[in-house]
Amino acid sequence: MTDTVRVRFAPSPTGYLHVGGARTALFNWLFARQHRGVFILRIEDTDMQRSSEAMVEGILEGLHWLGLDADEGPFFQSSFVDEHRRAARLLVEQGKAYYDFTPKEEGDDKTVKERISDRVRSQTGREPNPYRDLPVEEALRRVEAGEPAAIRLKVPLEGVSKFDDLVYGPQERDYSDIEDLVLIRSDGHPLYNLGVVVDDIEMRITHVIRGQDHLTNTHKQVLIYEALGVQVPRFAHLPLIFAPGREKLSKRKHGEIVSVTTYRDRGFVPDALVNFLALLGWSPGGDQEIMSRKELIEKFSLENVNKASAVFNFNEADPRDWTDPKALWMNAEYMRAMPLDAVAPLVADQLKKAALWREEYDGEKKEWFTHAIDLLRARYRTAADFAEMGRPYFSDEFDYDPVAVKKNLKDERLKDLLAGLGRRLAALEDFTHDTAEAALRAYSEEQGVKAGLLINAARTALTGQAVGPSMFDIMITLGRERTVERLNRAVALVGQ
């Protein structure tokens, strides 16, 4: 086995790249980068009925967006099927596997009832397969004559299978609990445990880092490695990720909310999602949570992967807090810390999707655009918030929050006050933050009302919302003309 660390991420293209798969890819990528090793992408596409080219593209898109591009690959497992068959036939020739001529309904394509029966028998002692010791020459004659047969591995009848998992520690399983593994079905189709081992050998994989749900397969795969006479790689199984309610995360059950591309489309920063995923089941020690990729690479270790399952909280029905609060918080922290020229393309993408983009934002109004982003990002958590909550800054067509209207525009005096404030602002020689504030406060004093009444009413009049940046920052960002127009327009909402 090579001295260079070589790891692989091997998804099945039967669905998009979801959060659990992305975390597995990330842990492999971090481990490879830390050890100056090689990160390989292998698409396990042998399930032709469920695999699709669109799903392959979705996986590649998700990995590329996260910045987890492979050093080698993508390779496709379906292109190695002949190698899988050759390996199985070699094991037959060496007496380590055998042809099983059991009729299909009793052999490798068993019913659920038959499989349960097998499991029960394995608990009390394995029943030897009648073809296990059939001479190879006789078996080959029957196969050449066209008789269908599966190929099974000869699992030792006595002894214990052992390996040391880098997360879960020493693992043992009695050989008597493992039936002779089907390597090749009677229709010639190689099965998963054989294919993954042959591919990992061919790609010189040194460490297999994958989900804890594969832990039971590992004993079977160790047997195949040993039968093929090659060094067994080191294994590290990662804890499962649970959905709310502590049920296993499932792309089939939980839908797009667990898809990586959903986070891209809803305005997440790739580095923020990478940072969040790294902490789903791994702890760097200490209190630091915001970490750059360089820091993640330096700090990552399989020894600090938790054995307990992580919980990924989300609530798709909530338009505001739709995903894990920690993920949203972390994304907000990244957006606030990023250079404005790095945030601007993310915001532009969201405005384009919402039909709010103007070419002038990349031209004569570029300075205004970056100023608006800087003003708003202190309160927003994703780039999508700029097109949703930030709509009043990029369009004159926006909705008024009924709660904000009821709270801030209920005083009948505001019908005159808002119009009067508009006239006062329109008459200013210079329209700046300080002159707008001075004009509002002087006007409120003249009218015998608290400045807060006008400030809160003006915020709702200008943005349709009850909260936001400084009222006078809003005015200057919108400009005098839009500010006065919206103050006048809001008069009709007073008292509603």
Order of alpha helices (4+ residues) and beta strands (2+ residues): beta-alpha-beta-alpha-beta-alpha-beta-alpha-alpha-beta-beta-beta-beta-alpha-beta-alpha-beta-beta-beta-alpha-alpha-alpha-alpha-beta-alpha-alpha-alpha-alpha-alpha-alpha-alpha-alpha-alpha-alpha-alpha
